[in-house]
Amino acid sequence: AGEDSVAACEDRCRVHVRGTLRTVTLRPRGGVPALEAELYDGSGAITIIWLGRRRIVGIDPGVSIAVEGRVGVHDGQRVIFNPRYQLLP
């Protein structure tokens, strides 16, 4: 209800997607810690990045999550920086 598929997400559009986190890694960007996760919803994958975070409780591989934010392109891949998120049961 009111959710977008990852495959349909367009650059610079605000989206609300839900899926499962495949990977979660700590990857510093410009000297700032950044927690990166790959969200997969069955139609495709998108990278979620939380800048300034080393860890977020509950953000682990295999977790179901809903995120809301603006899609961008960074280093040739679609990303959402610092999204609002909700862990799903």
C-alpha positions in Angstrom: 0.0 0.0 0.0 1.7 3.2 -1.2 5.0 1.5 -1.8 7.2 1.6 -4.8 9.2 -1.3 -6.3 12.9 -0.9 -6.4 12.9 -1.6 -10.2 10.6 1.4 -10.7 12.6 3.9 -8.6 13.7 6.8 -10.6 16.6 9.2 -9.9 15.7 12.2 -7.7 12.3 10.8 -6.9 11.0 10.4 -3.3 10.2 6.7 -2.8 8.8 4.3 -0.1 10.2 0.8 -0.6 10.2 -2.3 1.5 12.4 -5.4 1.2 15.1 -7.5 2.9 18.6 -6.4 3.6 21.1 -8.6 1.8 24.3 -7.1 3.1 25.3 -4.6 5.7 28.8 -3.1 5.7 30.8 -0.2 7.3 32.4 1.7 4.5 33.9 5.2 5.4 33.2 8.0 2.9 35.4 11.0 2.9 36.7 10.2 6.4 33.2 9.9 7.8 31.8 6.5 8.9 29.0 5.2 6.7 26.8 2.2 7.2 25.7 0.7 3.9 23.0 -1.9 3.3 21.7 -3.5 0.1 17.9 -3.6 0.1 16.3 -6.2 -2.2 12.6 -6.4 -2.9 12.3 -9.1 -5.5 12.3 -6.6 -8.4 15.8 -5.3 -7.8 18.3 -3.9 -5.3 19.2 -0.4 -4.0 21.9 0.7 -1.7 20.9 2.4 1.5 23.5 4.6 3.2 23.5 6.1 6.7 26.2 8.7 6.9 27.9 9.2 10.3 26.8 5.9 11.6 29.0 2.9 12.5 26.1 0.7 13.6 22.3 0.9 13.9 20.6 -1.6 16.3 18.4 -4.0 14.2 20.1 -3.2 10.9 21.5 -6.6 10.0 21.5 -8.9 7.0 18.2 -10.8 6.5 16.1 -8.1 8.3 12.9 -6.9 6.6 12.7 -3.1 6.4 10.7 -0.3 4.9 12.6 2.9 3.9 11.5 6.3 2.7 13.8 8.8 1.0 15.1 10.4 -2.2 16.8 8.2 -4.8 20.2 9.4 -6.1 23.0 7.9 -8.2 26.4 7.7 -6.6 29.4 5.9 -8.3 27.0 4.5 -10.9 24.6 2.9 -8.5 21.2 3.9 -7.1 21.3 5.0 -3.5 19.2 6.5 -0.8 21.1 8.5 1.8 19.9 8.8 5.4 16.4 7.4 4.8 13.6 7.2 7.3 13.2 3.5 8.1 11.0 1.1 10.0 12.0 -2.5 10.9 9.3 -4.9 9.9 8.3 -8.1 11.7 
